[in-house]
Amino acid sequence: MSPPATSKAPTRTPGHAPVHAGGGPRRWARRKDARPGELLEAALALFVDRGFAATRLEDVARRAGVSKGTLYLYYANKEELLKAVVRANLIPLIDSFAAEIQDSGAPCADQLRLFFRKWWETVGATRYAGIAKLVVAESGNFPELARFFQEEVILPVMAVLASIVRRGIELREFREIDVDASVPLWMSPLVLRAIWEHSITPCCPPNFDIPIERFLETHLRYVLCSLSTEG
């Protein structure tokens, strides 16, 4: 009589997830590895849609398909969750477009055009601008988040813009100006336009809106006029 068939236990490699006899990791292991990203995606959607104060951790967990207790295994509180959203989404984008601009080797005027366009394409025209709206709207109640956003998002972006202008001055492509005062002045219209897209524009008639290409080109002309070495 043949012995009864037994199921083969999964093999386990030290330091790795359990593996079936067929060689593939268990589905729960793959799911566990994906959880941080799924939680951040769910949090980003809810933060942009509801704001910081109105977003509940249990809603984030439910949207990600996990329990609230599972969420706490990865993020200690809502503040840390928002910081993780920013670090996982905004900061890599900023680093990428900053590297693209600094490696371009183009004249500084062209680098400025690329800077404004890339900022709009990667941040202003995307749902990530909703995070900026959130920070502005709720900074009074959550000042630590405002400081975090300034240090890790706003200041690095302005440093890229300032570096282009200073390089142009050194190369005599631009005239001498107060760079520290000018950079916030030039970024403010872009940030306001991005926040506007997530607040005022949806409530206004279509003819109220200025097409973004026209907006960016006009803004660039004002910036270049202030930097011109002529006149």
Phi and psi in degrees as a GROMACS rama.xvg file:
@    title "Ramachandran Plot"
@    xaxis  label "Phi"
@    yaxis  label "Psi"
@TYPE xy
-75.1688  144.196  SER-2
-65.8141  151.401  PRO-3
-62.9019  144.72  PRO-4
-69.1269  141.488  ALA-5
-123.193  147.735  THR-6
-76.5883  141.786  SER-7
-82.8929  125.739  LYS-8
-67.2165  146.862  ALA-9
-65.237  142.317  PRO-10
-80.1844  153.614  THR-11
-133.1  127.176  ARG-12
-99.3264  131.752  THR-13
-52.9514  132.234  PRO-14
81.5311  2.78932  GLY-15
-127.443  165.891  HIS-16
-70.6531  154.355  ALA-17
-54.8127  144.344  PRO-18
-124.423  136.529  VAL-19
-68.0498  166.8  HIS-20
-59.2556  -29.627  ALA-21
-74.021  -8.63982  GLY-22
102.575  -9.09391  GLY-23
-94.9833  147.542  GLY-24
-67.1882  151.031  PRO-25
-58.8523  151.035  ARG-26
-62.9048  -35.756  ARG-27
-66.5035  -29.5612  TRP-28
-69.9623  -42.4626  ALA-29
-63.0696  -40.8642  ARG-30
-62.1692  -41.6078  ARG-31
-62.8173  -41.7539  LYS-32
-63.0624  -30.6321  ASP-33
-84.5988  -12.2005  ALA-34
-59.3277  -45.394  ARG-35
-56.1938  -43.635  PRO-36
-65.1177  -38.9751  GLY-37
-66.5092  -38.5017  GLU-38
-66.0768  -41.6148  LEU-39
-67.2384  -37.4612  LEU-40
-65.2947  -42.9378  GLU-41
-64.9563  -41.7755  ALA-42
-65.1583  -42.8251  ALA-43
-58.7754  -46.8121  LEU-44
-61.047  -42.7379  ALA-45
-74.5694  -38.8591  LEU-46
-61.4263  -44.167  PHE-47
-67.3649  -39.1598  VAL-48
-76.2215  -40.1194  ASP-49
-110.436  -19.0203  ARG-50
92.296  174.416  GLY-51
-75.2314  -51.9403  PHE-52
-62.3322  -37.7337  ALA-53
-83.0635  -10.0238  ALA-54
-83.6601  125.067  THR-55
-103.423  143.66  ARG-56
-62.3889  -34.6981  LEU-57
-64.8429  -31.5646  GLU-58
-70.8075  -38.2965  ASP-59
-61.4373  -47.4891  VAL-60
-60.4833  -44.5935  ALA-61
-62.4467  -42.097  ARG-62
-64.9399  -34.0474  ARG-63
-82.725  -7.54622  ALA-64
79.2652  29.3713  GLY-65
-131.663  174.181  VAL-66
-83.6938  161.272  SER-67
-62.3823  -35.982  LYS-68
-61.7943  -36.7849  GLY-69
-64.8005  -40.3006  THR-70
-57.446  -41.4248  LEU-71
-67.4367  -17.4026  TYR-72
-68.2882  -23.0875  LEU-73
-107.809  -34.6215  TYR-74
-135.39  125.795  TYR-75
-69.6269  -31.4183  ALA-76
-160.554  -178.945  ASN-77
-69.5891  -34.7899  LYS-78
-61.7785  -45.1664  GLU-79
-66.3371  -32.7591  GLU-80
-65.283  -44.7858  LEU-81
-63.8953  -41.8394  LEU-82
-60.0944  -39.8483  LYS-83
-65.6584  -37.3643  ALA-84
-60.5083  -46.2305  VAL-85
-64.7946  -45.253  VAL-86
-67.1919  -32.0327  ARG-87
-82.7777  -23.9247  ALA-88
-113.788  -57.3069  ASN-89
-73.9256  -47.6768  LEU-90
-62.9905  -43.5305  ILE-91
-60.6674  -37.0887  PRO-92
-64.1922  -43.9175  LEU-93
-63.4493  -44.9117  ILE-94
-60.7565  -39.1208  ASP-95
-67.0385  -49.2309  SER-96
-72.9743  -26.8328  PHE-97
-64.716  -43.1581  ALA-98
-64.7767  -40.3439  ALA-99
-61.1578  -42.3276  GLU-100
-68.0271  -47.6486  ILE-101
-68.1454  -24.7277  GLN-102
-93.5053  0.176593  ASP-103
-70.7355  -34.821  SER-104
71.354  8.28727  GLY-105
-78.7724  162.082  ALA-106
-54.2218  151.822  PRO-107
-62.5233  -32.0066  CYS-108
-63.8792  -39.6205  ALA-109
-69.0623  -34.0611  ASP-110
-65.2852  -36.9478  GLN-111
-63.2558  -44.2268  LEU-112
-59.9837  -43.6701  ARG-113
-64.6534  -39.5076  LEU-114
-59.4913  -52.6688  PHE-115
-64.1761  -40.1719  PHE-116
-67.9302  -45.2671  ARG-117
-67.1384  -37.1646  LYS-118
-61.4978  -42.7103  TRP-119
-67.2162  -44.4901  TRP-120
-64.7691  -37.9134  GLU-121
-91.7185  -25.2884  THR-122
-123.268  -62.046  VAL-123
-58.0989  -38.6588  GLY-124
-90.8225  4.63075  ALA-125
-113.781  175.403  THR-126
-67.6972  -15.0762  ARG-127
-64.5176  -24.1857  TYR-128
-63.1891  -24.5337  ALA-129
-64.3068  -25.8202  GLY-130
-68.86  -40.5959  ILE-131
-61.3897  -41.8887  ALA-132
-60.1872  -44.3372  LYS-133
-58.2683  -46.8534  LEU-134
-64.0985  -44.2657  VAL-135
-63.5972  -43.6179  VAL-136
-69.0978  -31.8004  ALA-137
-118.242  10.9378  GLU-138
-63.8023  -29.6165  SER-139
-64.0347  -36.1331  GLY-140
-89.668  -20.4337  ASN-141
-133.042  67.8814  PHE-142
-62.6228  -28.7031  PRO-143
-64.2295  -37.3243  GLU-144
-67.1257  -37.1308  LEU-145
-64.0235  -42.2207  ALA-146
-64.4349  -41.8695  ARG-147
-59.4171  -47.232  PHE-148
-64.2968  -38.6171  PHE-149
-64.5783  -45.472  GLN-150
-71.4936  -37.4708  GLU-151
-101.742  -13.045  GLU-152
-123.051  -57.6032  VAL-153
-66.2723  -51.9527  ILE-154
-63.8356  -42.0413  LEU-155
-61.2658  -38.434  PRO-156
-64.166  -45.6198  VAL-157
-66.324  -30.3328  MET-158
-65.3366  -37.2576  ALA-159
-63.605  -46.9222  VAL-160
-62.2861  -43.3279  LEU-161
-62.6368  -37.8651  ALA-162
-65.4307  -36.1366  SER-163
-64.1658  -45.6364  ILE-164
-65.7055  -44.1178  VAL-165
-64.8489  -37.2934  ARG-166
-64.3104  -41.4914  ARG-167
-63.0559  -36.6919  GLY-168
-67.7024  -43.9925  ILE-169
-62.1029  -36.0375  GLU-170
-85.8417  1.92482  LEU-171
62.5394  23.7519  ARG-172
-80.1123  -27.7543  GLU-173
-121.638  156.419  PHE-174
-83.7413  166.731  ARG-175
-67.9126  131.513  GLU-176
-141.678  172.645  ILE-177
-82.6061  94.8788  ASP-178
-64.3162  -44.4843  VAL-179
-61.3092  -34.6897  ASP-180
-81.7609  -31.6422  ALA-181
-75.7516  -37.9232  SER-182
-60.4996  -49.6219  VAL-183
-61.3838  -34.2094  PRO-184
-63.4063  -37.3312  LEU-185
-81.3917  -28.1994  TRP-186
-78.9058  -29.3915  MET-187
-56.7578  -44.7923  SER-188
-62.1843  -35.4302  PRO-189
-67.6443  -44.7363  LEU-190
-64.5514  -42.5401  VAL-191
-62.6065  -41.8302  LEU-192
-61.9913  -40.7479  ARG-193
-63.9472  -45.1394  ALA-194
-65.0289  -39.1071  ILE-195
-57.4838  -40.051  TRP-196
-61.476  -27.4923  GLU-197
-98.6923  7.18184  HIS-198
-140.386  -66.4537  SER-199
-83.2146  -45.8378  ILE-200
-53.3501  -44.2763  THR-201
-61.3248  -18.4025  PRO-202
-97.3297  -3.39158  CYS-203
-105.844  156.628  CYS-204
-65.1043  152.56  PRO-205
-56.8246  -36.0209  PRO-206
-72.362  -4.89204  ASN-207
-78.4928  -24.3386  PHE-208
-86.012  134.207  ASP-209
-90.7902  126.421  ILE-210
-53.8806  141.303  PRO-211
-63.4916  -34.5033  ILE-212
-61.1509  -43.407  GLU-213
-65.5715  -40.9371  ARG-214
-61.1174  -48.9388  PHE-215
-65.5647  -42.2511  LEU-216
-65.8962  -40.171  GLU-217
-64.9072  -43.0477  THR-218
-61.5687  -43.7619  HIS-219
-62.6305  -40.0697  LEU-220
-61.4696  -41.8984  ARG-221
-61.775  -42.7716  TYR-222
-63.7361  -47.497  VAL-223
-66.5184  -34.595  LEU-224
-61.9192  -40.0234  CYS-225
-71.1496  -17.672  SER-226
-102.393  -6.60518  LEU-227
-61.4675  138.613  SER-228
-84.8929  -4.14821  THR-229
-94.87  136.124  GLU-230
